[in-house]
């Protein structure tokens, strides 16, 4: 049996097709947004090699609003090692980023996005929510992250899940 579309659905689709679209931005902005957007998805999928390629050879990582301490200078490989020391210990993670914006100035760029990081252990969840800010440089024709800052604005759930995940990730590496 073939179901016909309702008149309301047809009208909705017609409005969708004729709506005014915003500006598309530049090719550089699209590339920067693609690079920074790839990082959380790659980590959620345990594709650390993909995430690692988004970074310059030396990076500054700042999670001080979440963990305290000081921003750390490191290599992308060291950052992937740190992420492998916690993320695989969760049953699942989903870092939802929205409202990604980029600005370009020559061979440097800045990008920002809202992020809602969901980290699951069984039915329990830990959700650090905030913003990411990235600085990028064009290196050998490719945009690479040189600086990444997470700024916590809200936290939902159990932060203690992070310590449990680190223990679980350590056990998986043995």
Secondary structure, DSSP 8 states (H G I E B T S, - for coil): ------HHHHHHHHHHHHS-------HHHHHHHHHHHHHHHHHHTT-HHHHHHTEEEEEEEE-HHHH-S--EEE-HHHHHHHHHTTGGGSSEEEEEEEEEEEEEETTEEEEEEEEEEEEEETTEEEEEEEEEEEEEEEETTEEEEEEEEEEEEEEEE-THHHHHHHHHHHHHH-
